[in-house]
């Protein structure tokens, strides 16, 4: 049990993982969630990958979740006649919504977002290609933005544009997203990530569309806009989880502001009982190298120390040369960071009143586990809520979420400290239910005779949201036939 990794790893799919042997190695290295990025590739390609993952996960005896990431309103320049141009500091440059898509030159380029001229004003700063190029807006008309290049460099086809400070009016859900959302439902995604939400209403709209399509996925709100940070608490409450998407967010906020905002969001998510993923450029140099930089190691470790539920790999696994090595590196960094005593215990909520019975049970369980020699916590759960609530409290005690529902098992794959297991509680005599749950862990070599374990469950087995009991047990004898 001491070698269990508490922080989960999200792996982005792509051509680098189309090789079956490589995908097997990535699963063996410790992938917990696979992200299908709908910004790239066809639905057919994503479907093939998702089906293969579920097959390989079953063969490996692993519970692995699928996260579908919608593209959202990424604002981009068009294409250049010669694929790229070199822009010089001080030169004039025009962003033109009426220019044909492939007619870009050193003087002008098209825009895919036609409302951008109405969203910006003279004096605004535009950042292109993740901030590598910078332009100041001099003036606008109905169709064009006239700029001066303040930081030059190479600009190639379809690079993104951000406004420093945010504030662009583009809606979070595009027509493409609405179609892709239905495909995510068809593919039975466990999580659905919404890109560029401005506020809680964007998340609520996505949930309405998801329910209308018959979907059950949990919604992850990607925090990528500066204005989203201003209403972060409302967004967290509206969503089922948060992704700190540090690429566009760092561009809009400014790089120096990003670390503090990241810590603030992680802290808020834990306080409000929602899982949080830290993403973007975590081990980026491993796209081409076999080991990470020391700065990248520190970046991952600090996110773990701050309490993130998961850390995410993007191009490192989607198009990188060494996807398995990147996952293995992230695994060992997380394990090392989790050794530090300050993240093994917390006094979270010891001074607060509880609103729900299951929350009170979860907090009582964690307090007891942190002050008694408990080897494991077993949560018999329908929805996964009680294990999630438990995981908001720092502890070194593993939480095993036992559920009969595959969708709940996969959902729990994202939660820090929680390890999902398949268990059919409704077919077990209530008089021996606790012993059966303990035997399930004994069969797997997790518990042995004499260990202390805490079990949580509801009086009404098979009913959502009814956890109302906690019991401490001493593990007894076990034989393979019992």
Secondary structure, DSSP 8 states (H G I E B T S, - for coil): -TT---SEEEEE-SGGG-SHHHHHHHHHHT--EEEEETTSS-HHHHHHHHHHHHHHHHHHT---EEEEE------BB--BTTSEEEE-TT-EEEEETTS-TT-B-SSEEEBS-TTHHHH--TT-EEEETTTTEEEEEEEE-SSEEEEEEEE-EEEETT-BEEETT------SS-HHHHHHHHHHHHTT-SEEEE-S--SHHHHHHHHHHHHHTT---EEEEEE-SHHHHHTHHHHHHHSSEEEEEHHHHHHHH-HHHHHHHHHHHHHHHHHTT-EEEEESSSSGGGGT-SS--HHHHHHHHHHHHHT-SEEEESHHHHT-S-HHHHHHHHHHHHHHHTTSGGGT---TTTTS--SSHHHHHHHHHHHHHHTTTEEEEEEE-SSSHHHHHHHTS--SSEEEEEES-HHHHHHHTTSTTEEEEE---TTS-GGGHHHHHHHHHHHTTS--TT-EEEEEEESSTT-TT-EEEEEEEE-----TT-
